Amino acid sequence: MKEPAHLALHPFGQIPTYEEGDLALFETGAIVFHIAEQHTGLLPKDANARARAITWMFAALNSVEPSIMELVIAKFQEGDKPWSKERLPLVVDRIRQRLGQLSTRLGDADWLDSAFSAGDLMMVSVLLRTKPSGILDEFPNLAAYVARGEARPAYQRAFAAQLAANTGKPPAD
C-alpha cells in the first residue's frame, strides 16, 4: 500500500481504493456514495429521504466508527502499553454511549429511515467491527439490524467476492 502505484490512487497509502475506467476513488464513504448514485435502491429518489440516507452514511463514518476504531487500536496496537488497561474501559464506554444513542434512534424499525439505503449499508459495515468484542450483543435491536444487513443477497455476494479476493479462491456457488 505504500508503493508509488497505490499512493497515486490513495495519497494516504490505505485501503480501500476503487477504480472504474479512468476514475480512481479512495475513502469508503466516497466509494459507496459513487456506487449508490449509480444503482437503484441505495439512495432514495425522494430528495429528503436521499439527504437523510447520505446523512446516515456520514454518521456511520464520523459519529459511530471513530470510537469503534479506537477500540481496535487500543487492543491491537496499544494493548502492550502500561496504560492500556486503564484506557480500554473508557473506550468501551464511549462505544456503549454511541451505540445506546443509535439503538434508541433505530428502536424497533428494520432500517434507519424506513427503507434500506446506502446509510444502512455504511452503518452495518461499521457496526460489524464490534461483533468480536461482544458489545453489539448488549443492544439486541442493533444486533438484529446488523443480521438483517448481513442477510441481504447483495451483502452475501459482496462478502463472498471479498473472501475470494482475500484468499485467492473463487466464490462458492
Residue pairs with C-beta under 8 A, 6 or more apart in sequence:
1 10
1 13
1 14
1 15
2 13
6 13
6 17
7 13
8 24
9 17
9 19
9 24
9 26
10 17
10 26
11 26
12 26
14 26
16 26
16 27
16 28
16 31
17 24
17 25
17 26
18 24
18 25
18 26
18 31
18 34
18 35
19 25
23 34
25 31
25 34
28 61
28 122
28 125
29 57
29 58
29 61
29 122
32 42
32 57
32 118
32 121
32 122
33 54
33 57
33 118
35 42
36 42
36 43
36 53
36 117
36 118
36 121
37 43
41 116
42 53
42 117
42 118
42 121
43 50
43 53
43 54
43 117
43 118
44 50
44 53
44 115
44 117
49 113
49 114
49 115
49 117
52 112
52 113
52 119
53 113
53 117
53 118
53 119
54 118
54 119
55 119
56 112
56 113
56 117
56 118
56 119
56 120
56 122
56 123
57 118
57 119
57 121
57 122
59 119
59 123
60 119
60 122
60 123
60 125
60 126
61 122
61 126
63 98
64 98
64 99
64 102
64 123
64 126
64 127
65 126
65 129
67 91
67 94
67 95
67 98
68 95
68 126
68 127
68 129
68 130
69 129
70 91
70 94
71 88
71 91
71 92
71 95
71 130
71 133
72 129
74 84
74 87
74 88
74 91
75 88
78 84
78 87
92 133
92 135
95 130
95 133
95 135
96 135
96 138
99 127
99 130
99 135
99 136
99 138
99 139
99 142
100 139
102 123
102 139
102 142
103 139
103 141
103 142
105 112
106 112
106 141
106 142
106 145
107 141
108 141
110 116
110 145
110 148
111 117
111 120
111 145
111 148
112 119
112 120
112 123
113 119
116 152
120 145
120 149
121 149
123 145
123 149
124 145
124 146
124 149
124 150
124 155
125 149
127 136
127 142
127 145
127 146
128 146
128 150
130 136
131 146
136 142
136 143
136 146
137 143
149 155
150 156
150 159
157 171
160 171
160 172
161 171
163 169
163 171
164 170
164 171
